[in-house]
Amino acid sequence: MNLQAQSDAVIRVTFILTSPDLPSDTSVYIAGSLEQLGSWNPGKVKMDSKGDHTWTKEIVINRPFSIEY
């Protein structure tokens, strides 16, 4: 997970998964406690395939924050 400060109220969070054991054309989803992560719905938020067995998902959230995923 990468955190990049944008302003006092907003932050961008990028989740990165690299898994050489998964085929590159696999659909990967992320679930978590925030609405931007599907509110724990495991099939709602699809990560973006970047090739080479890597998937990412960027979300924007307001501070203060707590993330469970």
Buried (B, 14 or more C-beta within 10 A) or exposed (E): EEEEEEEEEEBEBEBEBEEEEBEEEEEBBBBBBBEBBBEEEEEEBEBEBEEEBBBBBBBEBEEEEEBEB
